[in-house]
Amino acid sequence: MDEALLRSANALFGFSPPLWSLIDSPWAPLALAAPLLWYFWKHGHLRWTLAVLVAVGLSDMTVVRGLKPMIGRERPCAVLEGVGVPVIDGSPHCGSGGAMPSAHASNTMALAAVLASPELAAVSFVVGASRVVTGQHWPTDVLAGWGWGLALGAAVRWGCKKGLGWR
């Protein structure tokens, strides 16, 4: 089922590779987070800026340094023939590290959860979908990333509101 969903989604890659590659860029989460962090800092919400940094930092660190190496799942673009992937500097790009869970999905969902933002959750869904469309992750990698990011972001939000009394 994972492979069938991946191949169906990856077939969309041929319609607009530059668009999917832009969304799929490693810089996309930073491009999303930077204006938000600036907005919170500028409007005196330094505490929530710190909460975002903690949630996304925990997400990234636990996924990249802990879960991916422990699970050891290979990316679909590394193991399947005929998967369309972005071309960077003239050569196909299959990402680095393991596949499970998706750090892009986890980090963007942690951001959405700590701020309790449905709009940012929608952005996270687009980013996660791009990871499957570009052949970087299996659909279940993205689902696991969303779940992990949601759990971490919600835990940080709960800790800030209940434990620290933030509003």
FIKE-31014 format. One record per atom (N, C-alpha, C, CB): atom name; x, y, z. Coordinates in steps of 0.1 Angstrom, whole numbers, plus 2048, in hexadecimal, padded with zeros to 3 digits. Glycine has a CB too. Layout:
! FIKE-31014
   atomo     X     Y     Z
      CA     X     Y     Z
...
//
This chain:
! FIKE-31014
   atomo     X     Y     Z
       N   808   7F4   800
      CA   800   800   800
       C   809   80D   800
      CB   7F7   800   80C
       N   813   80D   808
      CA   81D   818   809
       C   823   81B   7FB
      CB   828   815   813
       N   827   810   7F4
      CA   82D   812   7E7
       C   823   817   7DD
      CB   833   806   7E2
       N   817   812   7DD
      CA   80C   816   7D4
       C   809   825   7D6
      CB   800   80D   7D5
       N   807   829   7E2
      CA   804   837   7E5
       C   810   840   7E1
      CB   802   839   7F4
       N   81C   83C   7E3
      CA   828   843   7DF
       C   828   845   7D0
      CB   835   83D   7E4
       N   827   83A   7C9
      CA   828   83B   7BA
       C   81C   844   7B4
      CB   827   82D   7B4
       N   810   843   7BA
      CA   806   84C   7B6
       C   809   85A   7B8
      CB   7F8   848   7BC
       N   80E   85D   7C4
      CA   811   86B   7C7
       C   81D   870   7BF
      CB   814   86D   7D6
       N   827   867   7BD
      CA   833   86B   7B6
       C   830   86E   7A7
      CB   83D   860   7B7
       N   825   868   7A2
      CA   821   86B   794
       C   81E   87A   793
      CB   815   862   790
       N   81A   880   79D
      CA   817   88F   79D
       C   824   897   79B
      CB   810   893   7A9
       N   82F   891   79F
      CA   83C   899   79E
       C   83E   89E   790
      CB   847   890   7A3
       N   83B   896   786
      CA   83D   89A   778
       C   836   8A6   774
      CB   83A   88F   76F
       N   82B   8AA   77B
      CA   823   8B5   777
       C   82A   8C3   779
      CB   816   8B5   77D
       N   831   8C4   784
      CA   838   8D0   788
       C   844   8CE   791
      CB   82E   8D9   78E
       N   84E   8C8   78C
      CA   85A   8C5   794
       C   860   8D1   79B
      CB   865   8BF   78C
       N   861   8DD   795
      CA   867   8E8   79D
       C   85E   8EC   7A9
      CB   868   8F4   794
       N   851   8EC   7A7
      CA   848   8EF   7B3
       C   84A   8E5   7BE
      CB   839   8F0   7AE
       N   849   8D8   7BB
      CA   84B   8CE   7C6
       C   859   8CF   7CC
      CB   848   8C0   7C0
       N   863   8D2   7C4
      CA   870   8D2   7C9
       C   872   8DE   7D2
      CB   87A   8D3   7BE
       N   86B   8EA   7CF
      CA   86C   8F5   7D8
       C   865   8F2   7E5
      CB   865   901   7D1
       N   859   8EC   7E5
      CA   853   8E9   7F2
       C   85B   8DF   7F9
      CB   845   8E3   7EF
       N   862   8D6   7F2
      CA   869   8CB   7F8
       C   877   8CF   7FD
      CB   86B   8C0   7EE
       N   87B   8DB   7FA
      CA   888   8E0   7FE
       C   88B   8DF   80D
      CB   88A   8EF   7F9
       N   897   8DC   810
      CA   89B   8DC   81E
       C   899   8E9   825
      CB   8A9   8D7   820
       N   899   8F4   81D
      CA   897   901   823
       C   889   905   825
      CB   89E   90B   81A
       N   87F   8FD   81F
      CA   871   901   820
       C   86C   902   82F
      CB   869   8F6   81A
       N   870   8F9   838
      CA   86B   8FC   846
       C   871   908   84C
      CB   86F   8F0   84F
       N   87E   90B   849
      CA   884   918   84E
       C   87D   924   848
      CB   893   918   84B
       N   87A   923   83B
      CA   873   92E   834
       C   865   931   83A
      CB   872   92C   825
       N   85F   926   83F
      CA   852   927   846
       C   854   92D   854
      CB   84B   91A   846
       N   85D   927   85B
      CA   85F   92B   86A
       C   865   939   86C
      CB   868   921   870
       N   86E   93D   863
      CA   875   94A   865
       C   86B   956   866
      CB   87F   94C   85A
       N   861   957   85D
      CA   858   962   85E
       C   84F   961   86B
      CB   84F   963   852
       N   84C   955   86F
      CA   844   953   87B
       C   84B   957   887
      CB   83F   945   87C
       N   858   953   888
      CA   860   956   893
       C   862   965   894
      CB   86D   94F   893
       N   865   96B   889
      CA   866   97A   889
       C   859   981   88D
      CB   86A   97F   87A
       N   84E   97C   889
      CA   841   982   88D
       C   83F   981   89C
      CB   835   97B   885
       N   841   976   8A1
      CA   840   974   8B0
       C   849   97D   8B8
      CB   841   965   8B4
       N   856   97D   8B3
      CA   860   985   8BA
       C   85C   994   8B9
      CB   86E   983   8B4
       N   858   998   8AD
      CA   855   9A7   8AB
       C   849   9AB   8B3
      CB   852   9A9   89C
       N   83F   9A2   8B5
      CA   833   9A5   8BC
       C   834   9A1   8CB
      CB   827   99F   8B6
       N   83F   99F   8D0
      CA   841   99D   8DF
       C   83D   98F   8E4
      CB   839   9A7   8E6
       N   83D   985   8DB
      CA   839   978   8DF
       C   846   96F   8DF
      CB   82F   972   8D5
       N   850   974   8E6
      CA   85D   96D   8E6
       C   85B   95F   8EC
      CB   866   975   8EF
       N   852   95D   8F6
      CA   850   950   8FC
       C   84B   946   8F1
      CB   846   951   907
       N   842   94A   8E8
      CA   83D   940   8DE
       C   848   93E   8D3
      CB   830   945   8D8
       N   850   948   8D1
      CA   85C   946   8C8
       C   865   93B   8CE
      CB   864   953   8C6
       N   867   93C   8DA
      CA   870   932   8E1
       C   869   924   8E1
      CB   873   935   8EF
       N   85C   924   8E2
      CA   854   917   8E2
       C   855   911   8D4
      CB   845   919   8E6
       N   854   919   8CA
      CA   855   914   8BC
       C   863   90E   8BA
      CB   853   91F   8B2
       N   86D   915   8BE
      CA   87B   910   8BD
       C   87D   903   8C4
      CB   885   91B   8C1
       N   878   902   8D0
      CA   879   8F6   8D8
       C   872   8EA   8D1
      CB   874   8F8   8E6
       N   866   8ED   8CD
      CA   85E   8E2   8C6
       C   864   8DD   8B9
      CB   850   8E7   8C4
       N   868   8E6   8B1
      CA   86E   8E2   8A4
       C   87C   8DC   8A6
      CB   86F   8EE   89A
       N   884   8E2   8B0
      CA   891   8DD   8B3
       C   890   8CE   8B8
      CB   898   8E5   8BD
       N   887   8CC   8C1
      CA   885   8BE   8C7
       C   880   8B5   8BB
      CB   87A   8BE   8D2
       N   877   8B9   8B3
      CA   873   8B1   8A8
       C   87E   8AD   89F
      CB   868   8B8   8A0
       N   886   8B7   89B
      CA   891   8B4   891
       C   89C   8AB   898
      CB   897   8C1   88D
       N   89F   8AE   8A4
      CA   8AA   8A7   8AA
       C   8A6   898   8AD
      CB   8AE   8AD   8B8
       N   899   896   8B2
      CA   895   888   8B4
       C   893   880   8A8
      CB   888   888   8BD
       N   88E   887   89D
      CA   88C   880   891
       C   89A   87C   88A
      CB   884   888   887
       N   8A2   887   888
      CA   8AE   885   880
       C   8B9   87D   888
      CB   8B4   892   87C
       N   8BA   87F   895
      CA   8C5   879   89D
       C   8C0   86C   8A4
      CB   8CA   883   8A7
       N   8B3   86B   8A5
      CA   8AE   85F   8AD
       C   8A6   855   8A5
      CB   8A6   864   8B8
       N   89A   85A   8A0
      CA   891   850   89A
       C   896   84B   88C
      CB   884   857   898
       N   89A   854   884
      CA   89F   84F   876
       C   8AA   845   877
      CB   8A3   85B   86E
       N   8B5   847   87F
      CA   8BF   83D   880
       C   8BA   830   887
      CB   8CB   843   888
       N   8B1   832   890
      CA   8AC   826   898
       C   8A4   81D   88E
      CB   8A5   82A   8A4
       N   89B   824   886
      CA   892   81C   87E
       C   899   817   871
      CB   886   825   87A
       N   8A2   81F   86B
      CA   8AA   81B   860
       C   8A3   818   853
      CB   8B1   80F   864
       N   897   81E   851
      CA   890   81C   844
       C   896   824   839
      CB   881   81F   846
       N   897   81E   82D
      CA   89D   825   822
       C   892   82D   81B
      CB   8A3   81B   818
       N   897   837   814
      CA   88E   840   80D
       C   889   839   800
      CB   895   84D   809
       N   87D   83B   7FC
      CA   878   835   7F0
       C   880   838   7E3
      CB   869   839   7ED
       N   885   844   7E2
      CA   88D   848   7D6
       C   89A   840   7D6
      CB   890   857   7D6
       N   89E   83A   7E1
      CA   8AB   832   7E2
       C   8A8   823   7DF
      CB   8B1   833   7EF
       N   89C   81F   7E0
      CA   899   810   7DE
       C   88F   80D   7D3
      CB   894   80B   7EB
       N   888   817   7CD
      CA   87F   814   7C3
       C   884   81A   7B5
      CB   871   81A   7C6
       N   881   812   7AB
      CA   885   817   79D
       C   87A   820   798
      CB   886   80B   794
       N   87D   82A   791
      CA   874   833   78A
       C   86D   83D   792
      CB   869   82A   784
       N   873   840   79E
      CA   86D   84B   7A6
       C   872   858   7A3
      CB   86F   847   7B6
       N   869   862   7A0
      CA   86E   86F   79C
       C   873   876   7A8
      CB   863   877   795
       N   87F   87C   7A7
      CA   884   884   7B3
       C   889   892   7AD
      CB   890   87C   7B9
       N   88B   89B   7B6
      CA   890   8A8   7B2
       C   89E   8A7   7AD
      CB   890   8B2   7BE
       N   8A2   8B0   7A4
      CA   8B0   8B0   79F
       C   8B6   8BD   7A5
      CB   8B0   8B0   78F
       N   8C1   8BB   7AC
      CA   8C8   8C6   7B2
       C   8D6   8C6   7AD
      CB   8C8   8C5   7C2
       N   8DA   8D1   7A8
      CA   8E8   8D3   7A2
       C   8EA   8C8   797
      CB   8F2   8D2   7AC
       N   8E0   8C5   78F
      CA   8E1   8BC   784
       C   8E0   8AD   787
      CB   8EE   8BF   77D
       N   8DF   8AA   793
      CA   8DE   89B   796
       C   8D1   899   79F
      CB   8EA   896   79D
       N   8CC   88C   79E
      CA   8C0   889   7A6
       C   8C3   889   7B5
      CB   8BB   87B   7A2
       N   8BA   88E   7BD
      CA   8BC   890   7CB
       C   8B2   887   7D2
      CB   8BA   89E   7CF
       N   8B8   87E   7DA
      CA   8B0   874   7E2
       C   8B1   877   7F1
      CB   8B4   866   7DF
       N   8B5   882   7F5
      CA   8B5   885   803
       C   8C0   87D   80A
      CB   8A8   881   80A
       N   8C1   880   817
      CA   8CC   879   81F
       C   8C5   874   82B
      CB   8D7   883   823
       N   8CC   86A   831
      CA   8C6   864   83D
       C   8BB   85A   83A
      CB   8C2   86E   847
       N   8B5   856   845
      CA   8AA   84C   844
       C   89D   853   840
      CB   8A8   845   851
       N   893   84A   83E
      CA   886   850   83A
       C   87C   851   845
      CB   880   846   82F
       N   87C   849   84F
      CA   871   849   859
       C   876   84F   866
      CB   86C   83A   85B
       N   86F   859   86B
      CA   864   861   865
       C   869   86D   85E
      CB   85B   866   870
       N   860   874   857
      CA   864   87F   84F
       C   867   88B   859
      CB   85A   883   845
       N   873   891   858
      CA   876   89C   860
       C   86F   8A9   85C
      CB   885   89F   860
       N   86D   8AA   84E
      CA   865   8B5   849
       C   857   8B5   84F
      CB   865   8B5   83A
       N   851   8AA   84E
      CA   843   8A8   853
       C   842   8AB   862
      CB   83D   89B   850
       N   84C   8A5   86A
      CA   84C   8A7   878
       C   84F   8B5   87C
      CB   857   89E   87E
       N   858   8BB   876
      CA   85C   8C9   87A
       C   851   8D3   877
      CB   869   8CD   873
       N   84B   8D2   86C
      CA   840   8DB   868
       C   833   8D9   871
      CB   83C   8DA   859
       N   831   8CC   874
      CA   825   8C9   87C
       C   828   8CE   88B
      CB   821   8BA   87C
       N   834   8CC   890
      CA   837   8D1   89D
       C   835   8E0   89E
      CB   846   8CE   8A1
       N   839   8E7   894
      CA   837   8F6   893
       C   828   8F9   893
      CB   83D   8FC   886
       N   820   8F2   88B
      CA   811   8F4   88B
       C   80B   8F1   899
      CB   80B   8EB   880
       N   80F   8E6   89F
      CA   809   8E1   8AC
       C   80D   8EB   8B7
      CB   80E   8D3   8AF
       N   819   8EF   8B8
      CA   81D   8F8   8C3
       C   815   906   8C2
      CB   82C   8FB   8C3
       N   812   90A   8B6
      CA   80A   916   8B4
       C   7FB   913   8B3
      CB   80F   91E   8A8
       N   7F7   907   8B3
      CA   7E9   903   8B1
       C   7E3   90A   8A5
      CB   7E1   906   8BE
       N   7EA   908   89A
      CA   7E6   90F   88D
       C   7E2   906   883
      CB   7F2   918   888
       N   7D4   906   87F
      CA   7D0   8FE   874
       C   7D6   901   867
      CB   7C1   8FF   873
       N   7D9   90E   865
      CA   7DF   913   859
       C   7ED   90D   857
      CB   7E0   922   858
       N   7F5   90D   862
      CA   802   907   861
       C   801   8F7   860
      CB   80A   90A   86D
       N   7F7   8F1   866
      CA   7F5   8E3   864
       C   7F2   8E0   855
      CB   7E9   8DE   86C
       N   7EB   8E9   84E
      CA   7E8   8E7   840
       C   7F6   8E8   838
      CB   7DE   8F1   83B
       N   7FE   8F1   83C
      CA   80B   8F3   836
       C   813   8E6   838
      CB   813   8FF   83B
       N   813   8E1   844
      CA   81A   8D4   847
       C   815   8C9   83E
      CB   818   8D1   856
       N   808   8C8   83C
      CA   803   8BE   833
       C   808   8BF   825
      CB   7F3   8BE   833
       N   809   8CB   820
      CA   80F   8CE   812
       C   81E   8CA   812
      CB   80D   8DC   80E
       N   825   8CD   81C
      CA   833   8CA   81D
       C   835   8BB   81E
      CB   83A   8D0   82A
       N   82D   8B4   826
      CA   82D   8A5   827
       C   82A   89F   81A
      CB   824   8A0   832
       N   81F   8A4   813
      CA   81C   89E   806
       C   827   8A0   7FC
      CB   80F   8A5   801
       N   82E   8AB   7FD
      CA   839   8AD   7F3
       C   844   8A3   7F5
      CB   83F   8BB   7F5
       N   846   89E   802
      CA   850   894   804
       C   84D   887   7FE
      CB   852   892   814
       N   840   884   7FC
      CA   83C   877   7F5
       C   83D   879   7E6
      CB   82E   873   7FA
       N   837   885   7E2
      CA   837   888   7D4
       C   845   888   7CE
      CB   830   895   7D1
       N   84F   88D   7D5
      CA   85D   88E   7D0
       C   865   881   7D3
      CB   864   899   7D6
       N   85E   876   7D8
      CA   865   86A   7DA
       C   86E   869   7E5
      CB   86C   866   7CD
       N   86E   873   7EE
      CA   878   873   7F9
       C   873   86A   805
      CB   879   881   7FE
       N   866   869   806
      CA   860   861   812
       C   855   859   80D
      CB   85C   86A   81D
       N   853   84E   815
      CA   847   845   813
       C   83C   84D   81A
      CB   849   837   81A
       N   82F   84A   816
      CA   824   851   81D
       C   824   84F   82C
      CB   817   84C   817
       N   827   843   831
      CA   827   840   83F
       C   832   847   846
      CB   829   831   842
       N   83D   84B   840
      CA   848   853   846
       C   842   861   849
      CB   854   855   83C
       N   83A   866   840
      CA   834   873   842
       C   82A   873   84D
      CB   82E   879   835
       N   821   868   84D
      CA   817   867   858
       C   81E   866   865
      CB   80F   85A   855
       N   829   85F   866
      CA   830   85D   873
       C   836   86B   877
      CB   83C   853   872
       N   83B   872   86D
      CA   841   880   870
       C   836   889   875
      CB   847   885   863
       N   82B   889   86F
      CA   820   892   873
       C   81C   88E   882
      CB   813   890   86A
       N   81B   881   884
      CA   817   87D   892
       C   821   881   89C
      CB   815   86E   892
       N   82E   87F   899
      CA   839   882   8A2
       C   839   892   8A5
      CB   846   87E   89D
       N   838   899   89A
      CA   838   8A8   89B
       C   82C   8AD   8A3
      CB   839   8AE   88E
       N   821   8A7   8A1
      CA   814   8AB   8A8
       C   816   8A8   8B7
      CB   808   8A3   8A2
       N   81B   89C   8BA
      CA   81D   899   8C8
       C   827   8A2   8CF
      CB   822   88A   8C9
       N   832   8A5   8C9
      CA   83C   8AE   8CF
       C   837   8BC   8D0
      CB   849   8AE   8C7
       N   831   8C1   8C5
      CA   82C   8CF   8C5
       C   821   8D1   8D0
      CB   827   8D3   8B8
       N   818   8C7   8D1
      CA   80D   8C8   8DB
       C   813   8C7   8E9
      CB   803   8BC   8D8
       N   81D   8BE   8EB
      CA   823   8BD   8F8
       C   82A   8CA   8FC
      CB   82D   8B2   8F8
       N   831   8D1   8F3
      CA   837   8DE   8F6
       C   82D   8E8   8F9
      CB   841   8E2   8EA
       N   822   8E9   8F1
      CA   817   8F2   8F3
       C   811   8F0   901
      CB   80D   8F1   8E8
       N   80E   8E3   904
      CA   808   8E0   911
       C   811   8E4   91C
      CB   805   8D1   912
       N   81E   8E1   91B
      CA   827   8E5   925
       C   828   8F4   927
      CB   835   8E0   922
       N   828   8FC   91C
      CA   828   90A   91D
       C   81B   910   924
      CB   82A   910   90F
       N   810   90B   920
      CA   803   910   925
       C   800   90B   933
      CB   7F8   90C   91C
       N   802   8FE   935
      CA   7FE   8F9   943
       C   80A   8FA   94C
      CB   7FA   8EA   941
       N   815   8F6   948
      CA   821   8F6   951
       C   826   904   954
      CB   82C   8ED   94C
       N   827   90C   94A
      CA   82D   919   94C
       C   822   924   94D
      CB   836   91C   940
       N   816   921   94A
      CA   80B   92B   94B
       C   80A   935   940
      CB   80C   932   958
       N   810   932   934
      CA   810   93C   929
       C   802   93D   923
      CB   81A   938   91E
       N   7FF   948   91E
      CA   7F2   94A   916
       C   7F5   94C   908
      CB   7EB   957   91C
//
